[in-house]
Structures are given as structure tokens and as C-alpha cells.
Amino acid sequence: MASYTRIKRVMTDEQLAADYAACLDTVATAMRGGVCTATVLAAVRRCGLGHLVKRPGSATLGRIADAGMPADEVVRRYRAGQSAPLIAAAAGCAVGRIYRILDHHNVSRRPSAVAARKTRQQRKASDDG
């Protein structure tokens, strides 16, 4: 027996394509249609509206989508000592996006708080031993 709950599809391909064309938001269309985002994009392409589907490329690395925070601001905040999770919260995006921007701009990362704590504990243990 399957361990997942199947979502009931409530829109046809044509309705999905029309809804996507109206708002260009894959996630919102998927939620309204009762399907996953891949199904929305497939329906849009099947209906001949594939030109509306934009594929993310390397050009999107220079900014944070929907956040309005340019990459140089991300780099400036990180170099000033702010953590990536705090920057992500301020920008309204995922932490991974911040790390991709930092990597793209060749910014060396600081060790995480967890890694730094483990290193301190290892040093203390070796000093005590």
C-alpha cells in the first residue's frame, strides 16, 4: 500500500496553461490545480505556451530572485560578519541561495558555528589528554 496521499487534479491541461499564462507563477498554479510544478510546466508546453516558461540560468546568480537584495549587498553583509542564515532571512530566500552567491563571487566561507565548536572541543580534549 502506498504511504503517500495522492493529490486530486482539479484542472485540465488547458486550464493549467491559462492560469500559468495569467500569473506566471508555477507554484501558485500547481496548488490551485492540485498538481506538482513539473505537471504545470509540462501542461504549458503541451498547450504550445512553452515560450512563457523561463529556465533559470547563471544570470540569476547575480541577484536574489524576489528579494530585491543584490549580490554585492550579500557579499558586503557576509564580509561584515553577518551569518548566511541571517542574510537569507533578511532577503527572504533559502540559505543555499546565499552560499551559491558567495561561491559565485569567490568569497571564502567562515566555518559554521557547529564546526567551530567541534574544533574547540577537539583542541581542548587533545590539550587535556
HELIX and SHEET records of a PDB file:
HELIX    1   1 ASP A   13  CYS A   23  1                                  11    
HELIX    2   2 THR A   26  GLY A   33  1                                   8    
HELIX    3   3 THR A   37  ARG A   46  1                                  10    
HELIX    4   4 GLY A   50  LEU A   52  5                                   3    
HELIX    5   5 SER A   58  GLY A   62  5                                   5    
HELIX    6   6 ALA A   71  ARG A   79  1                                   9    
HELIX    7   7 ALA A   84  ALA A   91  1                                   8    
HELIX    8   8 VAL A   95  HIS A  104  1                                  10    
HELIX    9   9 ALA A  113  ASP A  128  1                                  16    
END                                                                             
